[in-house]
Amino acid sequence: MVDKILHTPEGVRDIYYSECKKKLKVEELLHSVLEKYSYHDIQTPSFEYFNIFNMDKGSAPSNEMYKFFDRDNNTLVLRPDITPSIARCVAKYYATEELPIRLCYKGNAFINAPSHQGKLNEITQIGGELVNDDSSAADAEIIACVISCLKEVGLKEFQIEIGEIEFFKGLIKEAGLDDETANIIKDYIQSKNFFGLSEFVSKLSIDDKLKKAFSSFDTLFGGLEMLDKARNLVTNSMSINAIERMKRVYSALCNYGFEEYVGFDLSMLNRYNYYTGIVFRGYTYGTGDAIVKGGRYNNLMSKFGKDAPAVGFAIFVDELMLAISRNKIEIEVDYSNILVLYDREYQKSAIELASSLRNKGKKIELIRRSAKHGIPDYIEYAKNNHFSGMYNFINDSDVCVYSLFDNNTDTINYKVLCN
């Protein structure tokens, strides 16, 4: 029984010690970039009413949510996605604001994924949302912010793949296909089953040029020249406008100097149905999944009563940490803690020293020495915990100072250390 309660449920894990310190440092670095882009913090609840995330809002399927009930029998869910929560907040607190709203967040999301997938069910996300701006400049800013975030944590080789939902929707509209047929085609594209896609569209009663366009999704990825190829496959204004918008986004990203990090993929159709325009994902070495996802969602706010365009992104911190580790990127964390060790009779002086150093911003661990352990035990403890030094009271006024980085020692009056 004891052994069982020491384990976490499937899909969640403990993060501790140096791994935790590095994750917190990465989160700090990412947040610093969002602040530089003038995004303002917002916090939303970890659980909300089920209707915030149901399929009417285009969020996760019901069977992927952790659901429970409150005392009034309302169905609550642990949030599977943070963006709908942000949309609810904007509709509530910024109902009449018409100028751009920039919000950022950090929090955990919860997906009740099938056990055989081997993925975490609790994931940490850091993201930004830009509301009330429907311009391609806003799309570019969001992607530029993502690129700046990834560069800030030390990644050098990564790619942001950009798609456009409107290109696909325009093709569906041009072909006059119903929702059921459109969803079948979408599933083929999302699963990268392009042989199945070609076979399916070959049997549809549509123009051969449209069959060719649908069958070309396996080639609609690459650089700027691919967009010209895609433009030649369509005649409808929605798809053409989508291509032109992607070019404007690319042009703006060139002005940021970020063109080397950008590619295009028109087969990218996000699983969340609230996306309406630009969508994107970020990839790097060392992880099989995207480390960031985002896009434009111009219709989601209206579900909560505010008609406003928006674009945003979420960085998946756990995937990012995996990529950082496998790319052997060193995250610098603070190991400046000092251990103050004392015997019972020197407690007053030890507390005075610890309090003085803490008031100066130092990180102090205060330990009254046990008769079970000698000085070498405490030195080993301090080194194992990456402490920078140890102060051991040898009498009521003098302290033996151990510098653990270079193994030097010195004896100093503790009043000098206080000053």
DOROPA-533615 format. One record per residue (C-alpha): residue number from 0; residue in three letters; chain; x, y, z. Coordinates in nm, 3 decimals. Layout:
BEGIN
     k     r   c         X         Y         Z
   NUM   ala   A         X         Y         Z
...
REM end
This chain:
BEGIN
     k     r   c         X         Y         Z
     0   met   A     0.000     0.000     0.000
     1   val   A     0.279     0.243     0.092
     2   asp   A     0.458     0.167    -0.234
     3   lys   A     0.142     0.244    -0.433
     4   ile   A     0.081     0.587    -0.280
     5   leu   A     0.438     0.692    -0.366
     6   his   A     0.357     0.673    -0.737
     7   thr   A     0.176     0.936    -0.944
     8   pro   A    -0.121     0.850    -1.168
     9   glu   A    -0.047     0.771    -1.531
    10   gly   A     0.015     1.082    -1.740
    11   val   A     0.153     1.307    -1.465
    12   arg   A     0.493     1.332    -1.301
    13   asp   A     0.692     1.504    -1.029
    14   ile   A     0.948     1.769    -1.124
    15   tyr   A     1.201     1.846    -0.856
    16   tyr   A     1.546     1.971    -0.766
    17   ser   A     1.769     2.089    -1.054
    18   glu   A     1.514     1.997    -1.322
    19   cys   A     1.255     2.210    -1.146
    20   lys   A     1.499     2.500    -1.106
    21   lys   A     1.577     2.488    -1.478
    22   lys   A     1.210     2.472    -1.575
    23   leu   A     1.132     2.774    -1.358
    24   lys   A     1.426     2.960    -1.513
    25   val   A     1.302     2.881    -1.865
    26   glu   A     0.955     3.004    -1.770
    27   glu   A     1.113     3.323    -1.636
    28   leu   A     1.304     3.377    -1.961
    29   leu   A     0.994     3.321    -2.173
    30   his   A     0.790     3.558    -1.959
    31   ser   A     1.058     3.826    -1.987
    32   val   A     1.017     3.822    -2.366
    33   leu   A     0.639     3.855    -2.340
    34   glu   A     0.689     4.155    -2.113
    35   lys   A     0.923     4.312    -2.370
    36   tyr   A     0.646     4.278    -2.628
    37   ser   A     0.412     4.452    -2.377
    38   tyr   A     0.191     4.154    -2.296
    39   his   A     0.016     4.178    -1.960
    40   asp   A    -0.034     3.888    -1.720
    41   ile   A    -0.369     3.727    -1.663
    42   gln   A    -0.458     3.423    -1.450
    43   thr   A    -0.763     3.205    -1.510
    44   pro   A    -0.898     2.915    -1.301
    45   ser   A    -0.764     2.563    -1.345
    46   phe   A    -1.122     2.438    -1.374
    47   glu   A    -1.426     2.599    -1.531
    48   tyr   A    -1.775     2.512    -1.646
    49   phe   A    -1.787     2.244    -1.914
    50   asn   A    -1.956     2.480    -2.161
    51   ile   A    -1.641     2.696    -2.181
    52   phe   A    -1.464     2.414    -2.364
    53   asn   A    -1.735     2.211    -2.537
    54   met   A    -1.730     2.142    -2.908
    55   asp   A    -1.953     2.442    -2.975
    56   lys   A    -1.645     2.649    -2.886
    57   gly   A    -1.423     2.427    -3.099
    58   ser   A    -1.211     2.304    -2.809
    59   ala   A    -1.119     1.951    -2.699
    60   pro   A    -1.356     1.652    -2.741
    61   ser   A    -1.559     1.570    -2.432
    62   asn   A    -1.387     1.234    -2.377
    63   glu   A    -1.049     1.409    -2.353
    64   met   A    -1.154     1.627    -2.060
    65   tyr   A    -1.130     1.555    -1.688
    66   lys   A    -1.487     1.618    -1.570
    67   phe   A    -1.639     1.639    -1.223
    68   phe   A    -1.934     1.803    -1.046
    69   asp   A    -1.978     2.080    -0.793
    70   arg   A    -2.229     2.067    -0.506
    71   asp   A    -2.500     2.213    -0.734
    72   asn   A    -2.442     1.934    -0.986
    73   asn   A    -2.287     2.164    -1.246
    74   thr   A    -2.039     1.987    -1.475
    75   leu   A    -1.688     2.126    -1.430
    76   val   A    -1.371     2.040    -1.621
    77   leu   A    -1.002     2.084    -1.570
    78   arg   A    -0.909     2.318    -1.855
    79   pro   A    -0.780     2.124    -2.159
    80   asp   A    -0.681     2.448    -2.329
    81   ile   A    -0.628     2.798    -2.188
    82   thr   A    -0.731     3.009    -2.489
    83   pro   A    -1.110     2.971    -2.435
    84   ser   A    -1.061     3.087    -2.075
    85   ile   A    -0.880     3.397    -2.201
    86   ala   A    -1.162     3.458    -2.450
    87   arg   A    -1.416     3.439    -2.167
    88   cys   A    -1.216     3.689    -1.961
    89   val   A    -1.178     3.934    -2.249
    90   ala   A    -1.551     3.922    -2.322
    91   lys   A    -1.622     3.986    -1.954
    92   tyr   A    -1.363     4.247    -1.857
    93   tyr   A    -1.287     4.418    -2.189
    94   ala   A    -1.636     4.412    -2.339
    95   thr   A    -1.622     4.768    -2.480
    96   glu   A    -1.248     4.793    -2.556
    97   glu   A    -1.180     4.837    -2.927
    98   leu   A    -0.804     4.898    -2.930
    99   pro   A    -0.552     4.610    -2.910
   100   ile   A    -0.541     4.400    -2.593
   101   arg   A    -0.223     4.202    -2.522
   102   leu   A    -0.247     3.932    -2.256
   103   cys   A    -0.007     3.657    -2.149
   104   tyr   A    -0.040     3.362    -1.915
   105   lys   A     0.132     3.067    -1.756
   106   gly   A    -0.062     2.766    -1.636
   107   asn   A    -0.122     2.395    -1.657
   108   ala   A    -0.369     2.234    -1.897
   109   phe   A    -0.511     1.884    -1.864
   110   ile   A    -0.581     1.639    -2.146
   111   asn   A    -0.723     1.293    -2.070
   112   ala   A    -0.526     1.131    -2.354
   113   pro   A    -0.534     0.757    -2.430
   114   ser   A    -0.280     0.575    -2.213
   115   his   A    -0.099     0.410    -2.504
   116   gln   A     0.015     0.746    -2.642
   117   gly   A     0.271     0.788    -2.367
   118   lys   A     0.212     1.164    -2.341
   119   leu   A     0.177     1.382    -2.035
   120   asn   A    -0.182     1.452    -1.935
   121   glu   A    -0.083     1.762    -1.737
   122   ile   A     0.120     2.011    -1.938
   123   thr   A     0.256     2.355    -1.861
   124   gln   A     0.180     2.626    -2.115
   125   ile   A     0.306     2.980    -2.153
   126   gly   A     0.127     3.187    -2.412
   127   gly   A     0.023     3.522    -2.547
   128   glu   A    -0.302     3.649    -2.698
   129   leu   A    -0.343     3.963    -2.911
   130   val   A    -0.708     4.072    -2.929
   131   asn   A    -0.883     4.343    -3.135
   132   asp   A    -0.630     4.338    -3.419
   133   asp   A    -0.719     4.158    -3.742
   134   ser   A    -0.411     4.266    -3.937
   135   ser   A    -0.136     4.055    -4.090
   136   ala   A     0.099     4.270    -3.878
   137   ala   A    -0.062     4.119    -3.567
   138   asp   A    -0.011     3.768    -3.707
   139   ala   A     0.354     3.851    -3.771
   140   glu   A     0.402     4.002    -3.424
   141   ile   A     0.272     3.689    -3.254
   142   ile   A     0.507     3.468    -3.459
   143   ala   A     0.796     3.710    -3.400
   144   cys   A     0.727     3.692    -3.026
   145   val   A     0.742     3.312    -3.044
   146   ile   A     1.073     3.322    -3.230
   147   ser   A     1.213     3.569    -2.975
   148   cys   A     1.104     3.336    -2.693
   149   leu   A     1.276     3.033    -2.844
   150   lys   A     1.594     3.229    -2.910
   151   glu   A     1.590     3.362    -2.553
   152   val   A     1.612     3.010    -2.405
   153   gly   A     1.908     2.922    -2.626
   154   leu   A     1.753     2.741    -2.922
   155   lys   A     1.934     2.814    -3.247
   156   glu   A     1.792     2.556    -3.488
   157   phe   A     1.415     2.555    -3.502
   158   gln   A     1.141     2.613    -3.757
   159   ile   A     0.803     2.782    -3.738
   160   glu   A     0.571     2.621    -3.993
   161   ile   A     0.283     2.847    -4.100
   162   gly   A    -0.047     2.735    -4.251
   163   glu   A    -0.374     2.905    -4.340
   164   ile   A    -0.713     2.755    -4.258
   165   glu   A    -0.886     2.984    -4.509
   166   phe   A    -0.698     2.823    -4.797
   167   phe   A    -0.859     2.488    -4.718
   168   lys   A    -1.200     2.643    -4.648
   169   gly   A    -1.187     2.827    -4.979
   170   leu   A    -1.124     2.502    -5.166
   171   ile   A    -1.414     2.333    -4.989
   172   lys   A    -1.643     2.624    -5.074
   173   glu   A    -1.526     2.633    -5.438
   174   ala   A    -1.595     2.261    -5.472
   175   gly   A    -1.938     2.299    -5.311
   176   leu   A    -1.875     2.016    -5.065
   177   asp   A    -2.091     1.952    -4.757
   178   asp   A    -1.957     1.948    -4.399
   179   glu   A    -1.942     1.569    -4.379
   180   thr   A    -1.728     1.542    -4.693
   181   ala   A    -1.513     1.835    -4.581
   182   asn   A    -1.444     1.665    -4.246
   183   ile   A    -1.344     1.341    -4.420
   184   ile   A    -1.097     1.532    -4.639
   185   lys   A    -0.971     1.722    -4.335
   186   asp   A    -0.912     1.395    -4.146
   187   tyr   A    -0.712     1.254    -4.438
   188   ile   A    -0.496     1.567    -4.448
   189   gln   A    -0.445     1.584    -4.070
   190   ser   A    -0.342     1.219    -4.055
   191   lys   A    -0.109     1.269    -4.356
   192   asn   A    -0.291     0.988    -4.539
   193   phe   A    -0.243     1.146    -4.880
   194   phe   A    -0.292     0.820    -5.072
   195   gly   A    -0.630     0.781    -4.909
   196   leu   A    -0.703     1.146    -4.982
   197   ser   A    -0.631     1.109    -5.354
   198   glu   A    -0.844     0.799    -5.377
   199   phe   A    -1.132     0.967    -5.194
   200   val   A    -1.136     1.290    -5.397
   201   ser   A    -1.101     1.097    -5.724
   202   lys   A    -1.452     0.963    -5.664
   203   leu   A    -1.608     1.304    -5.595
   204   ser   A    -1.823     1.479    -5.853
   205   ile   A    -1.606     1.789    -5.876
   206   asp   A    -1.392     1.953    -6.141
   207   asp   A    -1.062     1.778    -6.222
   208   lys   A    -0.870     2.094    -6.135
   209   leu   A    -1.017     2.083    -5.784
   210   lys   A    -0.933     1.713    -5.755
   211   lys   A    -0.576     1.805    -5.843
   212   ala   A    -0.577     2.083    -5.584
   213   phe   A    -0.697     1.853    -5.304
   214   ser   A    -0.451     1.583    -5.409
   215   ser   A    -0.164     1.833    -5.396
   216   phe   A    -0.172     1.890    -5.020
   217   asp   A     0.117     1.647    -4.978
   218   thr   A     0.337     1.894    -5.171
   219   leu   A     0.210     2.222    -5.027
   220   phe   A     0.495     2.282    -4.786
   221   gly   A     0.827     2.464    -4.814
   222   gly   A     0.942     2.819    -4.874
   223   leu   A     0.796     3.126    -5.036
   224   glu   A     0.796     2.968    -5.382
   225   met   A     0.547     2.706    -5.263
   226   leu   A     0.289     2.980    -5.206
   227   asp   A     0.304     3.069    -5.576
   228   lys   A     0.245     2.703    -5.660
   229   ala   A    -0.056     2.693    -5.428
   230   arg   A    -0.189     3.017    -5.579
   231   asn   A    -0.197     2.853    -5.922
   232   leu   A    -0.410     2.564    -5.795
   233   val   A    -0.711     2.777    -5.698
   234   thr   A    -0.944     3.037    -5.841
   235   asn   A    -1.161     3.123    -5.539
   236   ser   A    -1.103     3.454    -5.361
   237   met   A    -1.089     3.304    -5.009
   238   ser   A    -0.792     3.077    -5.089
   239   ile   A    -0.619     3.349    -5.292
   240   asn   A    -0.658     3.601    -5.009
   241   ala   A    -0.517     3.344    -4.767
   242   ile   A    -0.205     3.308    -4.982
   243   glu   A    -0.163     3.683    -5.011
   244   arg   A    -0.197     3.724    -4.634
   245   met   A     0.073     3.463    -4.574
   246   lys   A     0.303     3.659    -4.802
   247   arg   A     0.236     3.979    -4.605
   248   val   A     0.311     3.795    -4.280
   249   tyr   A     0.636     3.666    -4.428
   250   ser   A     0.731     4.016    -4.543
   251   ala   A     0.677     4.151    -4.192
   252   leu   A     0.882     3.869    -4.041
   253   cys   A     1.162     3.960    -4.281
   254   asn   A     1.152     4.309    -4.131
   255   tyr   A     1.205     4.148    -3.791
   256   gly   A     1.502     3.958    -3.940
   257   phe   A     1.339     3.623    -3.866
   258   glu   A     1.288     3.482    -4.216
   259   glu   A     1.538     3.198    -4.161
   260   tyr   A     1.309     3.047    -3.897
   261   val   A     0.995     3.044    -4.113
   262   gly   A     0.845     2.787    -4.351
   263   phe   A     0.498     2.713    -4.482
   264   asp   A     0.267     2.412    -4.469
   265   leu   A    -0.085     2.441    -4.609
   266   ser   A    -0.170     2.089    -4.492
   267   met   A    -0.161     2.215    -4.132
   268   leu   A    -0.520     2.202    -4.010
   269   asn   A    -0.537     2.247    -3.633
   270   arg   A    -0.743     2.005    -3.421
   271   tyr   A    -0.913     2.296    -3.241
   272   asn   A    -1.196     2.412    -3.464
   273   tyr   A    -1.193     2.772    -3.339
   274   tyr   A    -0.898     2.865    -3.563
   275   thr   A    -1.001     3.077    -3.863
   276   gly   A    -0.690     3.201    -4.044
   277   ile   A    -0.316     3.178    -3.988
   278   val   A    -0.208     2.870    -3.790
   279   phe   A     0.146     2.775    -3.697
   280   arg   A     0.360     2.525    -3.509
   281   gly   A     0.720     2.531    -3.392
   282   tyr   A     0.959     2.236    -3.417
   283   thr   A     1.317     2.170    -3.318
   284   tyr   A     1.552     1.877    -3.269
   285   gly   A     1.509     1.643    -2.974
   286   thr   A     1.131     1.619    -2.960
   287   gly   A     0.878     1.456    -3.188
   288   asp   A     0.597     1.697    -3.105
   289   ala   A     0.557     2.069    -3.163
   290   ile   A     0.698     2.290    -2.888
   291   val   A     0.460     2.573    -2.975
   292   lys   A     0.120     2.600    -3.146
   293   gly   A    -0.094     2.896    -3.230
   294   gly   A    -0.306     3.080    -3.478
   295   arg   A    -0.589     3.324    -3.546
   296   tyr   A    -0.934     3.268    -3.394
   297   asn   A    -1.163     3.550    -3.505
   298   asn   A    -1.491     3.380    -3.412
   299   leu   A    -1.418     3.246    -3.063
   300   met   A    -1.480     3.572    -2.874
   301   ser   A    -1.830     3.599    -3.019
   302   lys   A    -1.920     3.271    -2.845
   303   phe   A    -1.884     3.465    -2.519
   304   gly   A    -2.058     3.782    -2.638
   305   lys   A    -1.775     3.999    -2.778
   306   asp   A    -1.724     4.022    -3.152
   307   ala   A    -1.347     4.066    -3.174
   308   pro   A    -1.061     3.918    -3.380
   309   ala   A    -0.769     3.756    -3.198
   310   val   A    -0.447     3.567    -3.257
   311   gly   A    -0.230     3.384    -3.007
   312   phe   A     0.009     3.103    -2.922
   313   ala   A     0.096     2.854    -2.651
   314   ile   A     0.446     2.725    -2.581
   315   phe   A     0.446     2.371    -2.441
   316   val   A     0.708     2.407    -2.170
   317   asp   A     0.755     2.035    -2.100
   318   glu   A     0.828     1.964    -2.468
   319   leu   A     1.055     2.267    -2.477
   320   met   A     1.250     2.139    -2.174
   321   leu   A     1.297     1.805    -2.350
   322   ala   A     1.431     1.984    -2.658
   323   ile   A     1.662     2.200    -2.448
   324   ser   A     1.804     1.892    -2.276
   325   arg   A     1.856     1.693    -2.595
   326   asn   A     2.013     1.992    -2.769
   327   lys   A     2.253     2.015    -2.471
   328   ile   A     2.163     2.377    -2.403
   329   glu   A     2.287     2.488    -2.063
   330   ile   A     2.026     2.679    -1.863
   331   glu   A     2.202     2.895    -1.606
   332   val   A     2.033     2.874    -1.269
   333   asp   A     2.123     3.038    -0.941
   334   tyr   A     2.328     2.817    -0.707
   335   ser   A     2.431     3.094    -0.467
   336   asn   A     2.267     2.945    -0.156
   337   ile   A     2.474     2.947     0.162
   338   leu   A     2.444     2.699     0.448
   339   val   A     2.478     2.847     0.797
   340   leu   A     2.562     2.572     1.048
   341   tyr   A     2.565     2.622     1.424
   342   asp   A     2.557     2.443     1.757
   343   arg   A     2.275     2.504     2.004
   344   glu   A     2.470     2.752     2.217
   345   tyr   A     2.541     2.977     1.915
   346   gln   A     2.181     2.997     1.796
   347   lys   A     2.131     3.370     1.868
   348   ser   A     2.438     3.469     1.664
   349   ala   A     2.351     3.228     1.383
   350   ile   A     1.998     3.364     1.349
   351   glu   A     2.131     3.721     1.354
   352   leu   A     2.375     3.637     1.072
   353   ala   A     2.112     3.452     0.867
   354   ser   A     1.858     3.733     0.906
   355   ser   A     2.114     3.997     0.809
   356   leu   A     2.219     3.808     0.497
   357   arg   A     1.857     3.740     0.396
   358   asn   A     1.780     4.110     0.428
   359   lys   A     2.058     4.168     0.174
   360   gly   A     1.895     3.929    -0.070
   361   lys   A     2.113     3.625     0.007
   362   lys   A     1.963     3.274     0.008
   363   ile   A     2.039     3.119     0.344
   364   glu   A     1.971     2.771     0.478
   365   leu   A     2.000     2.762     0.857
   366   ile   A     2.073     2.425     1.023
   367   arg   A     2.138     2.344     1.387
   368   arg   A     2.404     2.076     1.383
   369   ser   A     2.305     1.725     1.487
   370   ala   A     2.536     1.512     1.701
   371   lys   A     2.481     1.234     1.447
   372   his   A     2.669     1.421     1.172
   373   gly   A     3.013     1.571     1.145
   374   ile   A     3.134     1.874     0.948
   375   pro   A     3.230     1.657     0.644
   376   asp   A     2.868     1.535     0.624
   377   tyr   A     2.739     1.892     0.603
   378   ile   A     3.002     1.992     0.348
   379   glu   A     2.900     1.697     0.131
   380   tyr   A     2.532     1.792     0.177
   381   ala   A     2.603     2.151     0.071
   382   lys   A     2.800     2.038    -0.236
   383   asn   A     2.531     1.792    -0.339
   384   asn   A     2.278     2.074    -0.328
   385   his   A     2.508     2.306    -0.526
   386   phe   A     2.553     2.554    -0.241
   387   ser   A     2.819     2.817    -0.301
   388   gly   A     2.942     2.818     0.057
   389   met   A     2.899     2.709     0.418
   390   tyr   A     2.938     2.917     0.735
   391   asn   A     3.008     2.712     1.050
   392   phe   A     3.004     2.883     1.390
   393   ile   A     3.311     2.770     1.583
   394   asn   A     3.228     2.994     1.878
   395   asp   A     2.980     3.268     1.964
   396   ser   A     3.149     3.523     1.738
   397   asp   A     3.376     3.348     1.486
   398   val   A     3.267     3.164     1.172
   399   cys   A     3.463     2.923     0.958
   400   val   A     3.380     3.014     0.598
   401   tyr   A     3.394     2.729     0.346
   402   ser   A     3.407     2.827    -0.023
   403   leu   A     3.268     2.514    -0.185
   404   phe   A     3.363     2.609    -0.540
   405   asp   A     3.737     2.621    -0.472
   406   asn   A     3.752     2.432    -0.136
   407   asn   A     3.911     2.728     0.044
   408   thr   A     3.840     2.807     0.411
   409   asp   A     3.878     3.117     0.624
   410   thr   A     3.781     3.231     0.975
   411   ile   A     3.585     3.556     1.001
   412   asn   A     3.396     3.734     1.278
   413   tyr   A     3.027     3.695     1.200
   414   lys   A     2.967     4.069     1.261
   415   val   A     3.187     4.136     0.957
   416   leu   A     2.969     3.906     0.749
   417   cys   A     2.659     4.085     0.877
   418   asn   A     2.797     4.414     0.750
REM end
